[in-house]
């Protein structure tokens, strides 16, 4: 007999929060990896004063 732990976790409110936070952390990890993989250059130009 096969047990689906993921389905049992999603069946509760705490399970939904657990799954959402896991997906969020996975996306955060992927975005950090992609950001470190590229040579990003940020150029800041001075803002003109308001008249």
ModelCIF file with pLDDT and N, C-alpha, C, O atoms, coordinates in Angstrom:
data_MODEL
#
_entry.id   MODEL 
#
_entity.id                         1 
_entity.type                       polymer 
_entity.pdbx_number_of_molecules   1 
#
_entity_poly.entity_id                      1 
_entity_poly.type                           'polypeptide(L)' 
_entity_poly.nstd_linkage                   no 
_entity_poly.nstd_monomer                   no 
_entity_poly.pdbx_seq_one_letter_code       
;(UNK)(UNK)(UNK)(UNK)(UNK)(UNK)(UNK)(UNK)(UNK)(UNK)(UNK)(UNK)(UNK)(UNK)(UNK)(UNK)
(UNK)(UNK)(UNK)(UNK)(UNK)(UNK)(UNK)(UNK)(UNK)(UNK)(UNK)(UNK)(UNK)(UNK)(UNK)(UNK)
(UNK)(UNK)(UNK)(UNK)(UNK)(UNK)(UNK)(UNK)(UNK)(UNK)(UNK)(UNK)(UNK)(UNK)(UNK)(UNK)
(UNK)(UNK)(UNK)
;
_entity_poly.pdbx_seq_one_letter_code_can   XXXXXXXXXXXXXXXXXXXXXXXXXXXXXXXXXXXXXXXXXXXXXXXXXXX 
_entity_poly.pdbx_strand_id                 A 
#
loop_
_entity_poly_seq.entity_id 
_entity_poly_seq.num 
_entity_poly_seq.mon_id 
_entity_poly_seq.hetero 
1 1  UNK n 
1 2  UNK n 
1 3  UNK n 
1 4  UNK n 
1 5  UNK n 
1 6  UNK n 
1 7  UNK n 
1 8  UNK n 
1 9  UNK n 
1 10 UNK n 
1 11 UNK n 
1 12 UNK n 
1 13 UNK n 
1 14 UNK n 
1 15 UNK n 
1 16 UNK n 
1 17 UNK n 
1 18 UNK n 
1 19 UNK n 
1 20 UNK n 
1 21 UNK n 
1 22 UNK n 
1 23 UNK n 
1 24 UNK n 
1 25 UNK n 
1 26 UNK n 
1 27 UNK n 
1 28 UNK n 
1 29 UNK n 
1 30 UNK n 
1 31 UNK n 
1 32 UNK n 
1 33 UNK n 
1 34 UNK n 
1 35 UNK n 
1 36 UNK n 
1 37 UNK n 
1 38 UNK n 
1 39 UNK n 
1 40 UNK n 
1 41 UNK n 
1 42 UNK n 
1 43 UNK n 
1 44 UNK n 
1 45 UNK n 
1 46 UNK n 
1 47 UNK n 
1 48 UNK n 
1 49 UNK n 
1 50 UNK n 
1 51 UNK n 
#
_struct_asym.id          A 
_struct_asym.entity_id   1 
#
loop_
_ma_qa_metric.id 
_ma_qa_metric.mode 
_ma_qa_metric.name 
_ma_qa_metric.software_group_id 
_ma_qa_metric.type 
1 global pLDDT . pLDDT 
2 local  pLDDT . pLDDT 
#
_ma_qa_metric_global.metric_id      1 
_ma_qa_metric_global.metric_value   76.14 
_ma_qa_metric_global.model_id       1 
_ma_qa_metric_global.ordinal_id     1 
#
loop_
_ma_qa_metric_local.label_asym_id 
_ma_qa_metric_local.label_comp_id 
_ma_qa_metric_local.label_seq_id 
_ma_qa_metric_local.metric_id 
_ma_qa_metric_local.metric_value 
_ma_qa_metric_local.model_id 
_ma_qa_metric_local.ordinal_id 
A UNK 1  2 44.00 1 1  
A UNK 2  2 53.00 1 2  
A UNK 3  2 56.00 1 3  
A UNK 4  2 64.00 1 4  
A UNK 5  2 62.00 1 5  
A UNK 6  2 62.00 1 6  
A UNK 7  2 64.00 1 7  
A UNK 8  2 63.00 1 8  
A UNK 9  2 60.00 1 9  
A UNK 10 2 60.00 1 10 
A UNK 11 2 68.00 1 11 
A UNK 12 2 73.00 1 12 
A UNK 13 2 75.00 1 13 
A UNK 14 2 74.00 1 14 
A UNK 15 2 73.00 1 15 
A UNK 16 2 76.00 1 16 
A UNK 17 2 81.00 1 17 
A UNK 18 2 79.00 1 18 
A UNK 19 2 79.00 1 19 
A UNK 20 2 86.00 1 20 
A UNK 21 2 88.00 1 21 
A UNK 22 2 86.00 1 22 
A UNK 23 2 89.00 1 23 
A UNK 24 2 93.00 1 24 
A UNK 25 2 92.00 1 25 
A UNK 26 2 92.00 1 26 
A UNK 27 2 93.00 1 27 
A UNK 28 2 93.00 1 28 
A UNK 29 2 90.00 1 29 
A UNK 30 2 89.00 1 30 
A UNK 31 2 87.00 1 31 
A UNK 32 2 86.00 1 32 
A UNK 33 2 84.00 1 33 
A UNK 34 2 81.00 1 34 
A UNK 35 2 79.00 1 35 
A UNK 36 2 79.00 1 36 
A UNK 37 2 72.00 1 37 
A UNK 38 2 72.00 1 38 
A UNK 39 2 70.00 1 39 
A UNK 40 2 66.00 1 40 
A UNK 41 2 73.00 1 41 
A UNK 42 2 71.00 1 42 
A UNK 43 2 80.00 1 43 
A UNK 44 2 81.00 1 44 
A UNK 45 2 83.00 1 45 
A UNK 46 2 86.00 1 46 
A UNK 47 2 83.00 1 47 
A UNK 48 2 82.00 1 48 
A UNK 49 2 81.00 1 49 
A UNK 50 2 74.00 1 50 
A UNK 51 2 56.00 1 51 
#
loop_
_atom_site.group_PDB 
_atom_site.id 
_atom_site.type_symbol 
_atom_site.label_atom_id 
_atom_site.label_alt_id 
_atom_site.label_comp_id 
_atom_site.label_asym_id 
_atom_site.label_entity_id 
_atom_site.label_seq_id 
_atom_site.pdbx_PDB_ins_code 
_atom_site.Cartn_x 
_atom_site.Cartn_y 
_atom_site.Cartn_z 
_atom_site.occupancy 
_atom_site.B_iso_or_equiv 
_atom_site.pdbx_formal_charge 
_atom_site.auth_seq_id 
_atom_site.auth_comp_id 
_atom_site.auth_asym_id 
_atom_site.auth_atom_id 
_atom_site.pdbx_PDB_model_num 
ATOM 1   N N  . UNK A 1 1  ? 0.849  -1.184 0.000   1.00 44.00 ? 1  UNK A N  1 
ATOM 2   C CA . UNK A 1 1  ? 0.000  0.000  0.000   1.00 44.00 ? 1  UNK A CA 1 
ATOM 3   C C  . UNK A 1 1  ? 0.891  1.243  0.000   1.00 44.00 ? 1  UNK A C  1 
ATOM 4   O O  . UNK A 1 1  ? 1.842  1.355  0.774   1.00 44.00 ? 1  UNK A O  1 
ATOM 5   N N  . UNK A 1 2  ? 0.556  2.149  -0.876  1.00 53.00 ? 2  UNK A N  1 
ATOM 6   C CA . UNK A 1 2  ? 1.364  3.349  -1.011  1.00 53.00 ? 2  UNK A CA 1 
ATOM 7   C C  . UNK A 1 2  ? 0.689  4.511  -0.284  1.00 53.00 ? 2  UNK A C  1 
ATOM 8   O O  . UNK A 1 2  ? -0.522 4.705  -0.396  1.00 53.00 ? 2  UNK A O  1 
ATOM 9   N N  . UNK A 1 3  ? 1.487  5.284  0.464   1.00 56.00 ? 3  UNK A N  1 
ATOM 10  C CA . UNK A 1 3  ? 0.954  6.418  1.207   1.00 56.00 ? 3  UNK A CA 1 
ATOM 11  C C  . UNK A 1 3  ? 1.445  7.700  0.566   1.00 56.00 ? 3  UNK A C  1 
ATOM 12  O O  . UNK A 1 3  ? 2.627  7.833  0.249   1.00 56.00 ? 3  UNK A O  1 
ATOM 13  N N  . UNK A 1 4  ? 0.542  8.636  0.376   1.00 64.00 ? 4  UNK A N  1 
ATOM 14  C CA . UNK A 1 4  ? 0.901  9.913  -0.241  1.00 64.00 ? 4  UNK A CA 1 
ATOM 15  C C  . UNK A 1 4  ? 1.041  10.963 0.859   1.00 64.00 ? 4  UNK A C  1 
ATOM 16  O O  . UNK A 1 4  ? 0.053  11.553 1.296   1.00 64.00 ? 4  UNK A O  1 
ATOM 17  N N  . UNK A 1 5  ? 2.264  11.189 1.296   1.00 62.00 ? 5  UNK A N  1 
ATOM 18  C CA . UNK A 1 5  ? 2.500  12.149 2.373   1.00 62.00 ? 5  UNK A CA 1 
ATOM 19  C C  . UNK A 1 5  ? 2.246  13.581 1.900   1.00 62.00 ? 5  UNK A C  1 
ATOM 20  O O  . UNK A 1 5  ? 1.779  14.417 2.674   1.00 62.00 ? 5  UNK A O  1 
ATOM 21  N N  . UNK A 1 6  ? 2.552  13.865 0.628   1.00 62.00 ? 6  UNK A N  1 
ATOM 22  C CA . UNK A 1 6  ? 2.334  15.215 0.100   1.00 62.00 ? 6  UNK A CA 1 
ATOM 23  C C  . UNK A 1 6  ? 0.845  15.542 0.098   1.00 62.00 ? 6  UNK A C  1 
ATOM 24  O O  . UNK A 1 6  ? 0.458  16.643 0.492   1.00 62.00 ? 6  UNK A O  1 
ATOM 25  N N  . UNK A 1 7  ? 0.011  14.615 -0.333  1.00 64.00 ? 7  UNK A N  1 
ATOM 26  C CA . UNK A 1 7  ? -1.424 14.836 -0.345  1.00 64.00 ? 7  UNK A CA 1 
ATOM 27  C C  . UNK A 1 7  ? -1.981 15.006 1.057   1.00 64.00 ? 7  UNK A C  1 
ATOM 28  O O  . UNK A 1 7  ? -2.895 15.802 1.270   1.00 64.00 ? 7  UNK A O  1 
ATOM 29  N N  . UNK A 1 8  ? -1.438 14.267 2.013   1.00 63.00 ? 8  UNK A N  1 
ATOM 30  C CA . UNK A 1 8  ? -1.891 14.394 3.392   1.00 63.00 ? 8  UNK A CA 1 
ATOM 31  C C  . UNK A 1 8  ? -1.469 15.744 3.979   1.00 63.00 ? 8  UNK A C  1 
ATOM 32  O O  . UNK A 1 8  ? -2.194 16.325 4.786   1.00 63.00 ? 8  UNK A O  1 
ATOM 33  N N  . UNK A 1 9  ? -0.312 16.235 3.580   1.00 60.00 ? 9  UNK A N  1 
ATOM 34  C CA . UNK A 1 9  ? 0.147  17.524 4.098   1.00 60.00 ? 9  UNK A CA 1 
ATOM 35  C C  . UNK A 1 9  ? -0.668 18.670 3.520   1.00 60.00 ? 9  UNK A C  1 
ATOM 36  O O  . UNK A 1 9  ? -0.966 19.635 4.223   1.00 60.00 ? 9  UNK A O  1 
ATOM 37  N N  . UNK A 1 10 ? -1.028 18.573 2.249   1.00 60.00 ? 10 UNK A N  1 
ATOM 38  C CA . UNK A 1 10 ? -1.800 19.645 1.610   1.00 60.00 ? 10 UNK A CA 1 
ATOM 39  C C  . UNK A 1 10 ? -3.230 19.678 2.138   1.00 60.00 ? 10 UNK A C  1 
ATOM 40  O O  . UNK A 1 10 ? -3.913 20.693 2.002   1.00 60.00 ? 10 UNK A O  1 
ATOM 41  N N  . UNK A 1 11 ? -3.691 18.586 2.737   1.00 68.00 ? 11 UNK A N  1 
ATOM 42  C CA . UNK A 1 11 ? -5.062 18.490 3.201   1.00 68.00 ? 11 UNK A CA 1 
ATOM 43  C C  . UNK A 1 11 ? -5.338 19.350 4.439   1.00 68.00 ? 11 UNK A C  1 
ATOM 44  O O  . UNK A 1 11 ? -6.495 19.488 4.833   1.00 68.00 ? 11 UNK A O  1 
ATOM 45  N N  . UNK A 1 12 ? -4.325 19.920 5.048   1.00 73.00 ? 12 UNK A N  1 
ATOM 46  C CA . UNK A 1 12 ? -4.522 20.757 6.226   1.00 73.00 ? 12 UNK A CA 1 
ATOM 47  C C  . UNK A 1 12 ? -4.010 22.163 5.961   1.00 73.00 ? 12 UNK A C  1 
ATOM 48  O O  . UNK A 1 12 ? -3.246 22.382 5.022   1.00 73.00 ? 12 UNK A O  1 
ATOM 49  N N  . UNK A 1 13 ? -4.430 23.116 6.786   1.00 75.00 ? 13 UNK A N  1 
ATOM 50  C CA . UNK A 1 13 ? -3.981 24.498 6.623   1.00 75.00 ? 13 UNK A CA 1 
ATOM 51  C C  . UNK A 1 13 ? -2.483 24.602 6.878   1.00 75.00 ? 13 UNK A C  1 
ATOM 52  O O  . UNK A 1 13 ? -1.780 25.305 6.152   1.00 75.00 ? 13 UNK A O  1 
ATOM 53  N N  . UNK A 1 14 ? -1.993 23.918 7.889   1.00 74.00 ? 14 UNK A N  1 
ATOM 54  C CA . UNK A 1 14 ? -0.556 23.932 8.158   1.00 74.00 ? 14 UNK A CA 1 
ATOM 55  C C  . UNK A 1 14 ? 0.202  23.281 6.998   1.00 74.00 ? 14 UNK A C  1 
ATOM 56  O O  . UNK A 1 14 ? 1.317  23.692 6.677   1.00 74.00 ? 14 UNK A O  1 
ATOM 57  N N  . UNK A 1 15 ? -0.386 22.294 6.386   1.00 73.00 ? 15 UNK A N  1 
ATOM 58  C CA . UNK A 1 15 ? 0.225  21.648 5.228   1.00 73.00 ? 15 UNK A CA 1 
ATOM 59  C C  . UNK A 1 15 ? 0.350  22.597 4.055   1.00 73.00 ? 15 UNK A C  1 
ATOM 60  O O  . UNK A 1 15 ? 1.367  22.609 3.362   1.00 73.00 ? 15 UNK A O  1 
ATOM 61  N N  . UNK A 1 16 ? -0.701 23.403 3.830   1.00 76.00 ? 16 UNK A N  1 
ATOM 62  C CA . UNK A 1 16 ? -0.641 24.397 2.756   1.00 76.00 ? 16 UNK A CA 1 
ATOM 63  C C  . UNK A 1 16 ? 0.476  25.394 3.017   1.00 76.00 ? 16 UNK A C  1 
ATOM 64  O O  . UNK A 1 16 ? 1.230  25.733 2.105   1.00 76.00 ? 16 UNK A O  1 
ATOM 65  N N  . UNK A 1 17 ? 0.592  25.866 4.251   1.00 81.00 ? 17 UNK A N  1 
ATOM 66  C CA . UNK A 1 17 ? 1.661  26.816 4.576   1.00 81.00 ? 17 UNK A CA 1 
ATOM 67  C C  . UNK A 1 17 ? 3.027  26.170 4.391   1.00 81.00 ? 17 UNK A C  1 
ATOM 68  O O  . UNK A 1 17 ? 3.967  26.813 3.924   1.00 81.00 ? 17 UNK A O  1 
ATOM 69  N N  . UNK A 1 18 ? 3.131  24.909 4.756   1.00 79.00 ? 18 UNK A N  1 
ATOM 70  C CA . UNK A 1 18 ? 4.376  24.154 4.600   1.00 79.00 ? 18 UNK A CA 1 
ATOM 71  C C  . UNK A 1 18 ? 4.752  24.043 3.120   1.00 79.00 ? 18 UNK A C  1 
ATOM 72  O O  . UNK A 1 18 ? 5.910  24.249 2.757   1.00 79.00 ? 18 UNK A O  1 
ATOM 73  N N  . UNK A 1 19 ? 3.793  23.724 2.281   1.00 79.00 ? 19 UNK A N  1 
ATOM 74  C CA . UNK A 1 19 ? 4.051  23.565 0.854   1.00 79.00 ? 19 UNK A CA 1 
ATOM 75  C C  . UNK A 1 19 ? 4.387  24.899 0.199   1.00 79.00 ? 19 UNK A C  1 
ATOM 76  O O  . UNK A 1 19 ? 5.304  24.975 -0.619  1.00 79.00 ? 19 UNK A O  1 
ATOM 77  N N  . UNK A 1 20 ? 3.648  25.952 0.553   1.00 86.00 ? 20 UNK A N  1 
ATOM 78  C CA . UNK A 1 20 ? 3.896  27.276 -0.031  1.00 86.00 ? 20 UNK A CA 1 
ATOM 79  C C  . UNK A 1 20 ? 5.281  27.775 0.359   1.00 86.00 ? 20 UNK A C  1 
ATOM 80  O O  . UNK A 1 20 ? 6.001  28.327 -0.473  1.00 86.00 ? 20 UNK A O  1 
ATOM 81  N N  . UNK A 1 21 ? 5.652  27.586 1.612   1.00 88.00 ? 21 UNK A N  1 
ATOM 82  C CA . UNK A 1 21 ? 6.971  28.044 2.042   1.00 88.00 ? 21 UNK A CA 1 
ATOM 83  C C  . UNK A 1 21 ? 8.070  27.232 1.364   1.00 88.00 ? 21 UNK A C  1 
ATOM 84  O O  . UNK A 1 21 ? 9.128  27.776 1.050   1.00 88.00 ? 21 UNK A O  1 
ATOM 85  N N  . UNK A 1 22 ? 7.842  25.958 1.136   1.00 86.00 ? 22 UNK A N  1 
ATOM 86  C CA . UNK A 1 22 ? 8.824  25.144 0.434   1.00 86.00 ? 22 UNK A CA 1 
ATOM 87  C C  . UNK A 1 22 ? 9.015  25.591 -1.003  1.00 86.00 ? 22 UNK A C  1 
ATOM 88  O O  . UNK A 1 22 ? 10.143 25.670 -1.488  1.00 86.00 ? 22 UNK A O  1 
ATOM 89  N N  . UNK A 1 23 ? 7.916  25.885 -1.687  1.00 89.00 ? 23 UNK A N  1 
ATOM 90  C CA . UNK A 1 23 ? 7.998  26.375 -3.066  1.00 89.00 ? 23 UNK A CA 1 
ATOM 91  C C  . UNK A 1 23 ? 8.686  27.737 -3.095  1.00 89.00 ? 23 UNK A C  1 
ATOM 92  O O  . UNK A 1 23 ? 9.497  28.011 -3.979  1.00 89.00 ? 23 UNK A O  1 
ATOM 93  N N  . UNK A 1 24 ? 8.358  28.591 -2.119  1.00 93.00 ? 24 UNK A N  1 
ATOM 94  C CA . UNK A 1 24 ? 8.964  29.917 -2.045  1.00 93.00 ? 24 UNK A CA 1 
ATOM 95  C C  . UNK A 1 24 ? 10.474 29.813 -1.834  1.00 93.00 ? 24 UNK A C  1 
ATOM 96  O O  . UNK A 1 24 ? 11.238 30.520 -2.491  1.00 93.00 ? 24 UNK A O  1 
ATOM 97  N N  . UNK A 1 25 ? 10.905 28.953 -0.938  1.00 92.00 ? 25 UNK A N  1 
ATOM 98  C CA . UNK A 1 25 ? 12.338 28.792 -0.688  1.00 92.00 ? 25 UNK A CA 1 
ATOM 99  C C  . UNK A 1 25 ? 13.047 28.186 -1.899  1.00 92.00 ? 25 UNK A C  1 
ATOM 100 O O  . UNK A 1 25 ? 14.194 28.535 -2.180  1.00 92.00 ? 25 UNK A O  1 
ATOM 101 N N  . UNK A 1 26 ? 12.383 27.291 -2.608  1.00 92.00 ? 26 UNK A N  1 
ATOM 102 C CA . UNK A 1 26 ? 12.981 26.715 -3.813  1.00 92.00 ? 26 UNK A CA 1 
ATOM 103 C C  . UNK A 1 26 ? 13.164 27.785 -4.885  1.00 92.00 ? 26 UNK A C  1 
ATOM 104 O O  . UNK A 1 26 ? 14.210 27.835 -5.532  1.00 92.00 ? 26 UNK A O  1 
ATOM 105 N N  . UNK A 1 27 ? 12.163 28.638 -5.080  1.00 93.00 ? 27 UNK A N  1 
ATOM 106 C CA . UNK A 1 27 ? 12.281 29.723 -6.060  1.00 93.00 ? 27 UNK A CA 1 
ATOM 107 C C  . UNK A 1 27 ? 13.350 30.726 -5.648  1.00 93.00 ? 27 UNK A C  1 
ATOM 108 O O  . UNK A 1 27 ? 14.078 31.249 -6.492  1.00 93.00 ? 27 UNK A O  1 
ATOM 109 N N  . UNK A 1 28 ? 13.441 30.990 -4.358  1.00 93.00 ? 28 UNK A N  1 
ATOM 110 C CA . UNK A 1 28 ? 14.472 31.894 -3.858  1.00 93.00 ? 28 UNK A CA 1 
ATOM 111 C C  . UNK A 1 28 ? 15.858 31.319 -4.124  1.00 93.00 ? 28 UNK A C  1 
ATOM 112 O O  . UNK A 1 28 ? 16.762 32.043 -4.541  1.00 93.00 ? 28 UNK A O  1 
ATOM 113 N N  . UNK A 1 29 ? 16.028 30.037 -3.888  1.00 90.00 ? 29 UNK A N  1 
ATOM 114 C CA . UNK A 1 29 ? 17.315 29.390 -4.144  1.00 90.00 ? 29 UNK A CA 1 
ATOM 115 C C  . UNK A 1 29 ? 17.689 29.423 -5.616  1.00 90.00 ? 29 UNK A C  1 
ATOM 116 O O  . UNK A 1 29 ? 18.846 29.663 -5.959  1.00 90.00 ? 29 UNK A O  1 
ATOM 117 N N  . UNK A 1 30 ? 16.710 29.183 -6.492  1.00 89.00 ? 30 UNK A N  1 
ATOM 118 C CA . UNK A 1 30 ? 16.976 29.235 -7.930  1.00 89.00 ? 30 UNK A CA 1 
ATOM 119 C C  . UNK A 1 30 ? 17.353 30.643 -8.353  1.00 89.00 ? 30 UNK A C  1 
ATOM 120 O O  . UNK A 1 30 ? 18.278 30.825 -9.145  1.00 89.00 ? 30 UNK A O  1 
ATOM 121 N N  . UNK A 1 31 ? 16.647 31.645 -7.834  1.00 87.00 ? 31 UNK A N  1 
ATOM 122 C CA . UNK A 1 31 ? 16.951 33.031 -8.215  1.00 87.00 ? 31 UNK A CA 1 
ATOM 123 C C  . UNK A 1 31 ? 18.327 33.462 -7.710  1.00 87.00 ? 31 UNK A C  1 
ATOM 124 O O  . UNK A 1 31 ? 19.036 34.192 -8.403  1.00 87.00 ? 31 UNK A O  1 
ATOM 125 N N  . UNK A 1 32 ? 18.710 33.023 -6.523  1.00 86.00 ? 32 UNK A N  1 
ATOM 126 C CA . UNK A 1 32 ? 20.049 33.337 -6.015  1.00 86.00 ? 32 UNK A CA 1 
ATOM 127 C C  . UNK A 1 32 ? 21.108 32.665 -6.886  1.00 86.00 ? 32 UNK A C  1 
ATOM 128 O O  . UNK A 1 32 ? 22.123 33.277 -7.217  1.00 86.00 ? 32 UNK A O  1 
ATOM 129 N N  . UNK A 1 33 ? 20.873 31.415 -7.253  1.00 84.00 ? 33 UNK A N  1 
ATOM 130 C CA . UNK A 1 33 ? 21.821 30.705 -8.103  1.00 84.00 ? 33 UNK A CA 1 
ATOM 131 C C  . UNK A 1 33 ? 21.976 31.393 -9.454  1.00 84.00 ? 33 UNK A C  1 
ATOM 132 O O  . UNK A 1 33 ? 23.090 31.534 -9.957  1.00 84.00 ? 33 UNK A O  1 
ATOM 133 N N  . UNK A 1 34 ? 20.854 31.824 -10.046 1.00 81.00 ? 34 UNK A N  1 
ATOM 134 C CA . UNK A 1 34 ? 20.925 32.495 -11.344 1.00 81.00 ? 34 UNK A CA 1 
ATOM 135 C C  . UNK A 1 34 ? 21.594 33.856 -11.230 1.00 81.00 ? 34 UNK A C  1 
ATOM 136 O O  . UNK A 1 34 ? 22.319 34.265 -12.136 1.00 81.00 ? 34 UNK A O  1 
ATOM 137 N N  . UNK A 1 35 ? 21.362 34.560 -10.131 1.00 79.00 ? 35 UNK A N  1 
ATOM 138 C CA . UNK A 1 35 ? 21.977 35.867 -9.944  1.00 79.00 ? 35 UNK A CA 1 
ATOM 139 C C  . UNK A 1 35 ? 23.488 35.741 -9.764  1.00 79.00 ? 35 UNK A C  1 
ATOM 140 O O  . UNK A 1 35 ? 24.242 36.572 -10.270 1.00 79.00 ? 35 UNK A O  1 
ATOM 141 N N  . UNK A 1 36 ? 23.932 34.720 -9.053  1.00 79.00 ? 36 UNK A N  1 
ATOM 142 C CA . UNK A 1 36 ? 25.364 34.524 -8.852  1.00 79.00 ? 36 UNK A CA 1 
ATOM 143 C C  . UNK A 1 36 ? 26.040 34.013 -10.116 1.00 79.00 ? 36 UNK A C  1 
ATOM 144 O O  . UNK A 1 36 ? 27.248 34.187 -10.282 1.00 79.00 ? 36 UNK A O  1 
ATOM 145 N N  . UNK A 1 37 ? 25.293 33.395 -10.995 1.00 72.00 ? 37 UNK A N  1 
ATOM 146 C CA . UNK A 1 37 ? 25.849 32.835 -12.213 1.00 72.00 ? 37 UNK A CA 1 
ATOM 147 C C  . UNK A 1 37 ? 26.155 33.912 -13.254 1.00 72.00 ? 37 UNK A C  1 
ATOM 148 O O  . UNK A 1 37 ? 26.996 33.701 -14.129 1.00 72.00 ? 37 UNK A O  1 
ATOM 149 N N  . UNK A 1 38 ? 25.490 35.052 -13.172 1.00 72.00 ? 38 UNK A N  1 
ATOM 150 C CA . UNK A 1 38 ? 25.660 36.118 -14.148 1.00 72.00 ? 38 UNK A CA 1 
ATOM 151 C C  . UNK A 1 38 ? 26.574 37.200 -13.590 1.00 72.00 ? 38 UNK A C  1 
ATOM 152 O O  . UNK A 1 38 ? 26.692 37.372 -12.377 1.00 72.00 ? 38 UNK A O  1 
ATOM 153 N N  . UNK A 1 39 ? 27.207 37.914 -14.484 1.00 70.00 ? 39 UNK A N  1 
ATOM 154 C CA . UNK A 1 39 ? 28.007 39.066 -14.095 1.00 70.00 ? 39 UNK A CA 1 
ATOM 155 C C  . UNK A 1 39 ? 27.125 40.307 -14.198 1.00 70.00 ? 39 UNK A C  1 
ATOM 156 O O  . UNK A 1 39 ? 27.038 40.932 -15.255 1.00 70.00 ? 39 UNK A O  1 
ATOM 157 N N  . UNK A 1 40 ? 26.482 40.650 -13.107 1.00 66.00 ? 40 UNK A N  1 
ATOM 158 C CA . UNK A 1 40 ? 25.568 41.779 -13.094 1.00 66.00 ? 40 UNK A CA 1 
ATOM 159 C C  . UNK A 1 40 ? 26.337 43.051 -12.762 1.00 66.00 ? 40 UNK A C  1 
ATOM 160 O O  . UNK A 1 40 ? 27.152 43.072 -11.839 1.00 66.00 ? 40 UNK A O  1 
ATOM 161 N N  . UNK A 1 41 ? 26.071 44.109 -13.519 1.00 73.00 ? 41 UNK A N  1 
ATOM 162 C CA . UNK A 1 41 ? 26.680 45.404 -13.253 1.00 73.00 ? 41 UNK A CA 1 
ATOM 163 C C  . UNK A 1 41 ? 25.544 46.394 -13.045 1.00 73.00 ? 41 UNK A C  1 
ATOM 164 O O  . UNK A 1 41 ? 24.679 46.558 -13.906 1.00 73.00 ? 41 UNK A O  1 
ATOM 165 N N  . UNK A 1 42 ? 25.558 47.044 -11.898 1.00 71.00 ? 42 UNK A N  1 
ATOM 166 C CA . UNK A 1 42 ? 24.530 48.025 -11.575 1.00 71.00 ? 42 UNK A CA 1 
ATOM 167 C C  . UNK A 1 42 ? 25.164 49.408 -11.633 1.00 71.00 ? 42 UNK A C  1 
ATOM 168 O O  . UNK A 1 42 ? 26.129 49.689 -10.923 1.00 71.00 ? 42 UNK A O  1 
ATOM 169 N N  . UNK A 1 43 ? 24.616 50.265 -12.479 1.00 80.00 ? 43 UNK A N  1 
ATOM 170 C CA . UNK A 1 43 ? 25.130 51.629 -12.602 1.00 80.00 ? 43 UNK A CA 1 
ATOM 171 C C  . UNK A 1 43 ? 24.082 52.578 -12.033 1.00 80.00 ? 43 UNK A C  1 
ATOM 172 O O  . UNK A 1 43 ? 22.914 52.533 -12.418 1.00 80.00 ? 43 UNK A O  1 
ATOM 173 N N  . UNK A 1 44 ? 24.510 53.428 -11.122 1.00 81.00 ? 44 UNK A N  1 
ATOM 174 C CA . UNK A 1 44 ? 23.613 54.405 -10.505 1.00 81.00 ? 44 UNK A CA 1 
ATOM 175 C C  . UNK A 1 44 ? 23.984 55.796 -11.015 1.00 81.00 ? 44 UNK A C  1 
ATOM 176 O O  . UNK A 1 44 ? 25.132 56.225 -10.897 1.00 81.00 ? 44 UNK A O  1 
ATOM 177 N N  . UNK A 1 45 ? 23.030 56.474 -11.567 1.00 83.00 ? 45 UNK A N  1 
ATOM 178 C CA . UNK A 1 45 ? 23.263 57.848 -12.004 1.00 83.00 ? 45 UNK A CA 1 
ATOM 179 C C  . UNK A 1 45 ? 22.596 58.781 -11.007 1.00 83.00 ? 45 UNK A C  1 
ATOM 180 O O  . UNK A 1 45 ? 21.562 58.436 -10.435 1.00 83.00 ? 45 UNK A O  1 
ATOM 181 N N  . UNK A 1 46 ? 23.177 59.971 -10.789 1.00 86.00 ? 46 UNK A N  1 
ATOM 182 C CA . UNK A 1 46 ? 22.588 60.887 -9.821  1.00 86.00 ? 46 UNK A CA 1 
ATOM 183 C C  . UNK A 1 46 ? 21.216 61.367 -10.257 1.00 86.00 ? 46 UNK A C  1 
ATOM 184 O O  . UNK A 1 46 ? 20.969 61.593 -11.442 1.00 86.00 ? 46 UNK A O  1 
ATOM 185 N N  . UNK A 1 47 ? 20.327 61.520 -9.284  1.00 83.00 ? 47 UNK A N  1 
ATOM 186 C CA . UNK A 1 47 ? 18.989 62.004 -9.573  1.00 83.00 ? 47 UNK A CA 1 
ATOM 187 C C  . UNK A 1 47 ? 19.007 63.524 -9.610  1.00 83.00 ? 47 UNK A C  1 
ATOM 188 O O  . UNK A 1 47 ? 19.654 64.158 -8.776  1.00 83.00 ? 47 UNK A O  1 
ATOM 189 N N  . UNK A 1 48 ? 18.295 64.121 -10.583 1.00 82.00 ? 48 UNK A N  1 
ATOM 190 C CA . UNK A 1 48 ? 18.240 65.586 -10.631 1.00 82.00 ? 48 UNK A CA 1 
ATOM 191 C C  . UNK A 1 48 ? 17.403 66.116 -9.473  1.00 82.00 ? 48 UNK A C  1 
ATOM 192 O O  . UNK A 1 48 ? 16.409 65.496 -9.095  1.00 82.00 ? 48 UNK A O  1 
ATOM 193 N N  . UNK A 1 49 ? 17.793 67.255 -8.908  1.00 81.00 ? 49 UNK A N  1 
ATOM 194 C CA . UNK A 1 49 ? 16.998 67.814 -7.806  1.00 81.00 ? 49 UNK A CA 1 
ATOM 195 C C  . UNK A 1 49 ? 15.640 68.307 -8.301  1.00 81.00 ? 49 UNK A C  1 
ATOM 196 O O  . UNK A 1 49 ? 15.501 68.759 -9.438  1.00 81.00 ? 49 UNK A O  1 
ATOM 197 N N  . UNK A 1 50 ? 14.647 68.210 -7.426  1.00 74.00 ? 50 UNK A N  1 
ATOM 198 C CA . UNK A 1 50 ? 13.319 68.694 -7.782  1.00 74.00 ? 50 UNK A CA 1 
ATOM 199 C C  . UNK A 1 50 ? 13.311 70.211 -7.770  1.00 74.00 ? 50 UNK A C  1 
ATOM 200 O O  . UNK A 1 50 ? 13.923 70.850 -6.914  1.00 74.00 ? 50 UNK A O  1 
ATOM 201 N N  . UNK A 1 51 ? 12.594 70.779 -8.751  1.00 56.00 ? 51 UNK A N  1 
ATOM 202 C CA . UNK A 1 51 ? 12.536 72.242 -8.838  1.00 56.00 ? 51 UNK A CA 1 
ATOM 203 C C  . UNK A 1 51 ? 11.453 72.796 -7.938  1.00 56.00 ? 51 UNK A C  1 
ATOM 204 O O  . UNK A 1 51 ? 11.259 74.010 -7.881  1.00 56.00 ? 51 UNK A O  1 
#
